[in-house]
Amino acid sequence: MLRATRTRFIYEYKFGQPSLTKAFGTKIPASGLALQPGQLQESKLPNGVRVVSHDLDGPHSVVGVYAEAGAKFDPLATPGLSYVMRFAIQSSNMENSLFQLDRTMRATGSAYGHGEIDKRFLSWKAESRRDMWEKPFEMLATGVVIPRFHEADIERFRDTMDNQLQEQRWQNPRDYVVDQLETVAFYKEPLGSPRMVPPKANDRCGHKALLDQWASLFQPNRVVVAGVNVPHDALVAAYERLPYKHSAEAPHHARSKAPELNVTSEAAQFNPGRQGVEYENRAGAMGTKPDMDAEVIAAVGVVTSGSGAGAKPYATALVARELFDAATRVAGESNYFGVQTFYRPYASAGLIGYTVRGAPGQIEKMVAAAAGAFPTSVAEDALARARARAEMRVHHEQLGVARDYCDFIATSASKAEELAAAVKAVSKADVEEALKAIVAQKPASFTTGDTFVFPLVSSLNKV
């Protein structure tokens, strides 16, 4: 017979297990000069690699290697190459195969994966118990230093690229349309590079392209090593003990030159009024759901400040997004259909706007409601609520989880305390100025589904 037992009973019963609020310990003995938990530490190694860590004395460690080799650094001839690089770096190196890497991760109880941050950084991270992070870190860092771009592996990756793009299109259509909007809004500019591999570029992302990209972009001064809940000195020592040394004077790096991008010109890359359309009978294309109702999914956006523009402009954009988000909820936003807001920061610029999803007959009404919901004047009580929500979103998406915080300390231009203070200090004048600049622009858009019913950009005078 099932019994209804309160969860509190389990907590109150003392099993004698160790508390998870304290660290299990570390191989590095504590010293009298050890820094107190909570201090952020940063070092610059002789080869140019930056090491940053924050030991909060927790039992769960995260270590990562970050390279400034994101999508906006992809060559025009091989769009999406950075997406293939993420798989290639993690799958094998000159020391270990994918099987050996995976076996080590499983043996240490670690989770590992790759990612991309603001189209600028690629990342490879491992999460593990505090006393078992060193071997997983060695595996990932060695892959960055001496990758093995084996043709058989690359062919396997490329076989999955088109499928993953299609899976995103069906499983996360709002993310899909925002990704595609980037390629439209920043057409033929670095920020317009696709995050995933377009089908037409699939066969170009081969061994030579990967090798050339790695040689030019994975210079030591473009690499960051980061860790959360690891001793800083131990992280530095683990990197310096790698079986192969990473040197900018190595022949492959010495004869390659990294592309120089002017991040201050990102806002100028925006092309107002551009419209991308991908007509699709979604019910017919799905195949397995022939009776699926027709629908339209679209993204509409304009340019605003990015995360590298400074703590104040970034915080102002975060608060502006929350004000718009609150207004669209009143306008009928829902978790599945309706209007939802988005904000994607890059360096000096960001893309802000909304996505709509619904039946063809409802789209025009949704777009009108979303465009009319964008405020230009703000009441003090609404601003206070927006600041609180912005601070909460930053904590939830960037600071609250160790893996996200590792990304933050490795790639953010501001410290957590600076960003939190900037959000609290956003004034009515600051946010109204930002909102007026947003509304004054002609937006770009991307639409998929039954696109014949979506308004032309020429009729969209504002976001």
Secondary structure as a PSIPRED ss2 file (coil, helix, strand):
# PSIPRED VFORMAT (PSIPRED V4.0)

   1 M C   1.000  0.000  0.000
   2 L C   1.000  0.000  0.000
   3 R C   1.000  0.000  0.000
   4 A C   1.000  0.000  0.000
   5 T C   1.000  0.000  0.000
   6 R C   1.000  0.000  0.000
   7 T H   0.000  1.000  0.000
   8 R H   0.000  1.000  0.000
   9 F H   0.000  1.000  0.000
  10 I H   0.000  1.000  0.000
  11 Y H   0.000  1.000  0.000
  12 E H   0.000  1.000  0.000
  13 Y C   1.000  0.000  0.000
  14 K C   1.000  0.000  0.000
  15 F C   1.000  0.000  0.000
  16 G C   1.000  0.000  0.000
  17 Q C   1.000  0.000  0.000
  18 P C   1.000  0.000  0.000
  19 S C   1.000  0.000  0.000
  20 L C   1.000  0.000  0.000
  21 T C   1.000  0.000  0.000
  22 K C   1.000  0.000  0.000
  23 A C   1.000  0.000  0.000
  24 F C   1.000  0.000  0.000
  25 G C   1.000  0.000  0.000
  26 T C   1.000  0.000  0.000
  27 K C   1.000  0.000  0.000
  28 I C   1.000  0.000  0.000
  29 P C   1.000  0.000  0.000
  30 A C   1.000  0.000  0.000
  31 S C   1.000  0.000  0.000
  32 G C   1.000  0.000  0.000
  33 L C   1.000  0.000  0.000
  34 A C   1.000  0.000  0.000
  35 L C   1.000  0.000  0.000
  36 Q C   1.000  0.000  0.000
  37 P C   1.000  0.000  0.000
  38 G C   1.000  0.000  0.000
  39 Q C   1.000  0.000  0.000
  40 L E   0.000  0.000  1.000
  41 Q E   0.000  0.000  1.000
  42 E E   0.000  0.000  1.000
  43 S E   0.000  0.000  1.000
  44 K E   0.000  0.000  1.000
  45 L C   1.000  0.000  0.000
  46 P C   1.000  0.000  0.000
  47 N C   1.000  0.000  0.000
  48 G C   1.000  0.000  0.000
  49 V C   1.000  0.000  0.000
  50 R E   0.000  0.000  1.000
  51 V E   0.000  0.000  1.000
  52 V E   0.000  0.000  1.000
  53 S E   0.000  0.000  1.000
  54 H E   0.000  0.000  1.000
  55 D C   1.000  0.000  0.000
  56 L C   1.000  0.000  0.000
  57 D C   1.000  0.000  0.000
  58 G C   1.000  0.000  0.000
  59 P C   1.000  0.000  0.000
  60 H E   0.000  0.000  1.000
  61 S E   0.000  0.000  1.000
  62 V E   0.000  0.000  1.000
  63 V E   0.000  0.000  1.000
  64 G E   0.000  0.000  1.000
  65 V E   0.000  0.000  1.000
  66 Y E   0.000  0.000  1.000
  67 A E   0.000  0.000  1.000
  68 E C   1.000  0.000  0.000
  69 A C   1.000  0.000  0.000
  70 G C   1.000  0.000  0.000
  71 A H   0.000  1.000  0.000
  72 K H   0.000  1.000  0.000
  73 F H   0.000  1.000  0.000
  74 D C   1.000  0.000  0.000
  75 P C   1.000  0.000  0.000
  76 L C   1.000  0.000  0.000
  77 A C   1.000  0.000  0.000
  78 T C   1.000  0.000  0.000
  79 P C   1.000  0.000  0.000
  80 G C   1.000  0.000  0.000
  81 L H   0.000  1.000  0.000
  82 S H   0.000  1.000  0.000
  83 Y H   0.000  1.000  0.000
  84 V H   0.000  1.000  0.000
  85 M H   0.000  1.000  0.000
  86 R H   0.000  1.000  0.000
  87 F H   0.000  1.000  0.000
  88 A H   0.000  1.000  0.000
  89 I H   0.000  1.000  0.000
  90 Q H   0.000  1.000  0.000
  91 S H   0.000  1.000  0.000
  92 S C   1.000  0.000  0.000
  93 N E   0.000  0.000  1.000
  94 M C   1.000  0.000  0.000
  95 E C   1.000  0.000  0.000
  96 N C   1.000  0.000  0.000
  97 S C   1.000  0.000  0.000
  98 L H   0.000  1.000  0.000
  99 F H   0.000  1.000  0.000
 100 Q H   0.000  1.000  0.000
 101 L H   0.000  1.000  0.000
 102 D H   0.000  1.000  0.000
 103 R H   0.000  1.000  0.000
 104 T H   0.000  1.000  0.000
 105 M H   0.000  1.000  0.000
 106 R H   0.000  1.000  0.000
 107 A H   0.000  1.000  0.000
 108 T C   1.000  0.000  0.000
 109 G C   1.000  0.000  0.000
 110 S C   1.000  0.000  0.000
 111 A E   0.000  0.000  1.000
 112 Y E   0.000  0.000  1.000
 113 G E   0.000  0.000  1.000
 114 H E   0.000  0.000  1.000
 115 G E   0.000  0.000  1.000
 116 E E   0.000  0.000  1.000
 117 I E   0.000  0.000  1.000
 118 D C   1.000  0.000  0.000
 119 K C   1.000  0.000  0.000
 120 R C   1.000  0.000  0.000
 121 F E   0.000  0.000  1.000
 122 L E   0.000  0.000  1.000
 123 S E   0.000  0.000  1.000
 124 W E   0.000  0.000  1.000
 125 K E   0.000  0.000  1.000
 126 A E   0.000  0.000  1.000
 127 E E   0.000  0.000  1.000
 128 S E   0.000  0.000  1.000
 129 R E   0.000  0.000  1.000
 130 R H   0.000  1.000  0.000
 131 D H   0.000  1.000  0.000
 132 M H   0.000  1.000  0.000
 133 W C   1.000  0.000  0.000
 134 E H   0.000  1.000  0.000
 135 K H   0.000  1.000  0.000
 136 P H   0.000  1.000  0.000
 137 F H   0.000  1.000  0.000
 138 E H   0.000  1.000  0.000
 139 M H   0.000  1.000  0.000
 140 L H   0.000  1.000  0.000
 141 A H   0.000  1.000  0.000
 142 T H   0.000  1.000  0.000
 143 G H   0.000  1.000  0.000
 144 V H   0.000  1.000  0.000
 145 V H   0.000  1.000  0.000
 146 I C   1.000  0.000  0.000
 147 P E   0.000  0.000  1.000
 148 R C   1.000  0.000  0.000
 149 F C   1.000  0.000  0.000
 150 H C   1.000  0.000  0.000
 151 E H   0.000  1.000  0.000
 152 A H   0.000  1.000  0.000
 153 D H   0.000  1.000  0.000
 154 I H   0.000  1.000  0.000
 155 E H   0.000  1.000  0.000
 156 R H   0.000  1.000  0.000
 157 F H   0.000  1.000  0.000
 158 R H   0.000  1.000  0.000
 159 D H   0.000  1.000  0.000
 160 T H   0.000  1.000  0.000
 161 M H   0.000  1.000  0.000
 162 D H   0.000  1.000  0.000
 163 N H   0.000  1.000  0.000
 164 Q H   0.000  1.000  0.000
 165 L H   0.000  1.000  0.000
 166 Q H   0.000  1.000  0.000
 167 E H   0.000  1.000  0.000
 168 Q H   0.000  1.000  0.000
 169 R H   0.000  1.000  0.000
 170 W H   0.000  1.000  0.000
 171 Q H   0.000  1.000  0.000
 172 N C   1.000  0.000  0.000
 173 P H   0.000  1.000  0.000
 174 R H   0.000  1.000  0.000
 175 D H   0.000  1.000  0.000
 176 Y H   0.000  1.000  0.000
 177 V H   0.000  1.000  0.000
 178 V H   0.000  1.000  0.000
 179 D H   0.000  1.000  0.000
 180 Q H   0.000  1.000  0.000
 181 L H   0.000  1.000  0.000
 182 E H   0.000  1.000  0.000
 183 T H   0.000  1.000  0.000
 184 V H   0.000  1.000  0.000
 185 A H   0.000  1.000  0.000
 186 F C   1.000  0.000  0.000
 187 Y C   1.000  0.000  0.000
 188 K C   1.000  0.000  0.000
 189 E C   1.000  0.000  0.000
 190 P H   0.000  1.000  0.000
 191 L H   0.000  1.000  0.000
 192 G H   0.000  1.000  0.000
 193 S C   1.000  0.000  0.000
 194 P C   1.000  0.000  0.000
 195 R C   1.000  0.000  0.000
 196 M C   1.000  0.000  0.000
 197 V C   1.000  0.000  0.000
 198 P C   1.000  0.000  0.000
 199 P H   0.000  1.000  0.000
 200 K H   0.000  1.000  0.000
 201 A H   0.000  1.000  0.000
 202 N H   0.000  1.000  0.000
 203 D H   0.000  1.000  0.000
 204 R H   0.000  1.000  0.000
 205 C C   1.000  0.000  0.000
 206 G C   1.000  0.000  0.000
 207 H H   0.000  1.000  0.000
 208 K H   0.000  1.000  0.000
 209 A H   0.000  1.000  0.000
 210 L H   0.000  1.000  0.000
 211 L H   0.000  1.000  0.000
 212 D H   0.000  1.000  0.000
 213 Q H   0.000  1.000  0.000
 214 W H   0.000  1.000  0.000
 215 A H   0.000  1.000  0.000
 216 S H   0.000  1.000  0.000
 217 L H   0.000  1.000  0.000
 218 F C   1.000  0.000  0.000
 219 Q C   1.000  0.000  0.000
 220 P H   0.000  1.000  0.000
 221 N H   0.000  1.000  0.000
 222 R H   0.000  1.000  0.000
 223 V E   0.000  0.000  1.000
 224 V E   0.000  0.000  1.000
 225 V E   0.000  0.000  1.000
 226 A E   0.000  0.000  1.000
 227 G E   0.000  0.000  1.000
 228 V E   0.000  0.000  1.000
 229 N C   1.000  0.000  0.000
 230 V C   1.000  0.000  0.000
 231 P C   1.000  0.000  0.000
 232 H H   0.000  1.000  0.000
 233 D H   0.000  1.000  0.000
 234 A H   0.000  1.000  0.000
 235 L H   0.000  1.000  0.000
 236 V H   0.000  1.000  0.000
 237 A H   0.000  1.000  0.000
 238 A H   0.000  1.000  0.000
 239 Y H   0.000  1.000  0.000
 240 E H   0.000  1.000  0.000
 241 R C   1.000  0.000  0.000
 242 L C   1.000  0.000  0.000
 243 P C   1.000  0.000  0.000
 244 Y C   1.000  0.000  0.000
 245 K C   1.000  0.000  0.000
 246 H C   1.000  0.000  0.000
 247 S C   1.000  0.000  0.000
 248 A C   1.000  0.000  0.000
 249 E C   1.000  0.000  0.000
 250 A C   1.000  0.000  0.000
 251 P H   0.000  1.000  0.000
 252 H H   0.000  1.000  0.000
 253 H H   0.000  1.000  0.000
 254 A H   0.000  1.000  0.000
 255 R C   1.000  0.000  0.000
 256 S C   1.000  0.000  0.000
 257 K C   1.000  0.000  0.000
 258 A C   1.000  0.000  0.000
 259 P C   1.000  0.000  0.000
 260 E C   1.000  0.000  0.000
 261 L C   1.000  0.000  0.000
 262 N C   1.000  0.000  0.000
 263 V H   0.000  1.000  0.000
 264 T H   0.000  1.000  0.000
 265 S H   0.000  1.000  0.000
 266 E H   0.000  1.000  0.000
 267 A H   0.000  1.000  0.000
 268 A H   0.000  1.000  0.000
 269 Q H   0.000  1.000  0.000
 270 F C   1.000  0.000  0.000
 271 N C   1.000  0.000  0.000
 272 P C   1.000  0.000  0.000
 273 G C   1.000  0.000  0.000
 274 R C   1.000  0.000  0.000
 275 Q E   0.000  0.000  1.000
 276 G E   0.000  0.000  1.000
 277 V E   0.000  0.000  1.000
 278 E E   0.000  0.000  1.000
 279 Y E   0.000  0.000  1.000
 280 E C   1.000  0.000  0.000
 281 N C   1.000  0.000  0.000
 282 R H   0.000  1.000  0.000
 283 A H   0.000  1.000  0.000
 284 G H   0.000  1.000  0.000
 285 A H   0.000  1.000  0.000
 286 M H   0.000  1.000  0.000
 287 G C   1.000  0.000  0.000
 288 T C   1.000  0.000  0.000
 289 K C   1.000  0.000  0.000
 290 P C   1.000  0.000  0.000
 291 D C   1.000  0.000  0.000
 292 M C   1.000  0.000  0.000
 293 D C   1.000  0.000  0.000
 294 A C   1.000  0.000  0.000
 295 E C   1.000  0.000  0.000
 296 V E   0.000  0.000  1.000
 297 I E   0.000  0.000  1.000
 298 A E   0.000  0.000  1.000
 299 A E   0.000  0.000  1.000
 300 V E   0.000  0.000  1.000
 301 G E   0.000  0.000  1.000
 302 V E   0.000  0.000  1.000
 303 V E   0.000  0.000  1.000
 304 T E   0.000  0.000  1.000
 305 S E   0.000  0.000  1.000
 306 G C   1.000  0.000  0.000
 307 S C   1.000  0.000  0.000
 308 G C   1.000  0.000  0.000
 309 A C   1.000  0.000  0.000
 310 G C   1.000  0.000  0.000
 311 A H   0.000  1.000  0.000
 312 K H   0.000  1.000  0.000
 313 P H   0.000  1.000  0.000
 314 Y H   0.000  1.000  0.000
 315 A H   0.000  1.000  0.000
 316 T H   0.000  1.000  0.000
 317 A H   0.000  1.000  0.000
 318 L H   0.000  1.000  0.000
 319 V H   0.000  1.000  0.000
 320 A H   0.000  1.000  0.000
 321 R H   0.000  1.000  0.000
 322 E H   0.000  1.000  0.000
 323 L H   0.000  1.000  0.000
 324 F H   0.000  1.000  0.000
 325 D H   0.000  1.000  0.000
 326 A H   0.000  1.000  0.000
 327 A H   0.000  1.000  0.000
 328 T H   0.000  1.000  0.000
 329 R H   0.000  1.000  0.000
 330 V H   0.000  1.000  0.000
 331 A C   1.000  0.000  0.000
 332 G C   1.000  0.000  0.000
 333 E C   1.000  0.000  0.000
 334 S C   1.000  0.000  0.000
 335 N C   1.000  0.000  0.000
 336 Y C   1.000  0.000  0.000
 337 F C   1.000  0.000  0.000
 338 G E   0.000  0.000  1.000
 339 V E   0.000  0.000  1.000
 340 Q E   0.000  0.000  1.000
 341 T E   0.000  0.000  1.000
 342 F E   0.000  0.000  1.000
 343 Y E   0.000  0.000  1.000
 344 R E   0.000  0.000  1.000
 345 P E   0.000  0.000  1.000
 346 Y C   1.000  0.000  0.000
 347 A C   1.000  0.000  0.000
 348 S C   1.000  0.000  0.000
 349 A E   0.000  0.000  1.000
 350 G E   0.000  0.000  1.000
 351 L E   0.000  0.000  1.000
 352 I E   0.000  0.000  1.000
 353 G E   0.000  0.000  1.000
 354 Y E   0.000  0.000  1.000
 355 T E   0.000  0.000  1.000
 356 V E   0.000  0.000  1.000
 357 R E   0.000  0.000  1.000
 358 G E   0.000  0.000  1.000
 359 A C   1.000  0.000  0.000
 360 P H   0.000  1.000  0.000
 361 G H   0.000  1.000  0.000
 362 Q H   0.000  1.000  0.000
 363 I H   0.000  1.000  0.000
 364 E H   0.000  1.000  0.000
 365 K H   0.000  1.000  0.000
 366 M H   0.000  1.000  0.000
 367 V H   0.000  1.000  0.000
 368 A H   0.000  1.000  0.000
 369 A H   0.000  1.000  0.000
 370 A H   0.000  1.000  0.000
 371 A H   0.000  1.000  0.000
 372 G H   0.000  1.000  0.000
 373 A H   0.000  1.000  0.000
 374 F C   1.000  0.000  0.000
 375 P C   1.000  0.000  0.000
 376 T C   1.000  0.000  0.000
 377 S C   1.000  0.000  0.000
 378 V C   1.000  0.000  0.000
 379 A C   1.000  0.000  0.000
 380 E H   0.000  1.000  0.000
 381 D H   0.000  1.000  0.000
 382 A H   0.000  1.000  0.000
 383 L H   0.000  1.000  0.000
 384 A H   0.000  1.000  0.000
 385 R H   0.000  1.000  0.000
 386 A H   0.000  1.000  0.000
 387 R H   0.000  1.000  0.000
 388 A H   0.000  1.000  0.000
 389 R H   0.000  1.000  0.000
 390 A H   0.000  1.000  0.000
 391 E H   0.000  1.000  0.000
 392 M H   0.000  1.000  0.000
 393 R H   0.000  1.000  0.000
 394 V H   0.000  1.000  0.000
 395 H H   0.000  1.000  0.000
 396 H H   0.000  1.000  0.000
 397 E H   0.000  1.000  0.000
 398 Q H   0.000  1.000  0.000
 399 L H   0.000  1.000  0.000
 400 G C   1.000  0.000  0.000
 401 V C   1.000  0.000  0.000
 402 A H   0.000  1.000  0.000
 403 R H   0.000  1.000  0.000
 404 D H   0.000  1.000  0.000
 405 Y H   0.000  1.000  0.000
 406 C H   0.000  1.000  0.000
 407 D H   0.000  1.000  0.000
 408 F H   0.000  1.000  0.000
 409 I H   0.000  1.000  0.000
 410 A H   0.000  1.000  0.000
 411 T H   0.000  1.000  0.000
 412 S C   1.000  0.000  0.000
 413 A C   1.000  0.000  0.000
 414 S C   1.000  0.000  0.000
 415 K C   1.000  0.000  0.000
 416 A H   0.000  1.000  0.000
 417 E H   0.000  1.000  0.000
 418 E H   0.000  1.000  0.000
 419 L H   0.000  1.000  0.000
 420 A H   0.000  1.000  0.000
 421 A H   0.000  1.000  0.000
 422 A H   0.000  1.000  0.000
 423 V H   0.000  1.000  0.000
 424 K H   0.000  1.000  0.000
 425 A C   1.000  0.000  0.000
 426 V C   1.000  0.000  0.000
 427 S C   1.000  0.000  0.000
 428 K H   0.000  1.000  0.000
 429 A H   0.000  1.000  0.000
 430 D H   0.000  1.000  0.000
 431 V H   0.000  1.000  0.000
 432 E H   0.000  1.000  0.000
 433 E H   0.000  1.000  0.000
 434 A H   0.000  1.000  0.000
 435 L H   0.000  1.000  0.000
 436 K H   0.000  1.000  0.000
 437 A H   0.000  1.000  0.000
 438 I H   0.000  1.000  0.000
 439 V H   0.000  1.000  0.000
 440 A C   1.000  0.000  0.000
 441 Q C   1.000  0.000  0.000
 442 K C   1.000  0.000  0.000
 443 P C   1.000  0.000  0.000
 444 A E   0.000  0.000  1.000
 445 S E   0.000  0.000  1.000
 446 F E   0.000  0.000  1.000
 447 T E   0.000  0.000  1.000
 448 T E   0.000  0.000  1.000
 449 G E   0.000  0.000  1.000
 450 D C   1.000  0.000  0.000
 451 T H   0.000  1.000  0.000
 452 F H   0.000  1.000  0.000
 453 V H   0.000  1.000  0.000
 454 F C   1.000  0.000  0.000
 455 P C   1.000  0.000  0.000
 456 L C   1.000  0.000  0.000
 457 V H   0.000  1.000  0.000
 458 S H   0.000  1.000  0.000
 459 S H   0.000  1.000  0.000
 460 L C   1.000  0.000  0.000
 461 N C   1.000  0.000  0.000
 462 K C   1.000  0.000  0.000
 463 V C   1.000  0.000  0.000
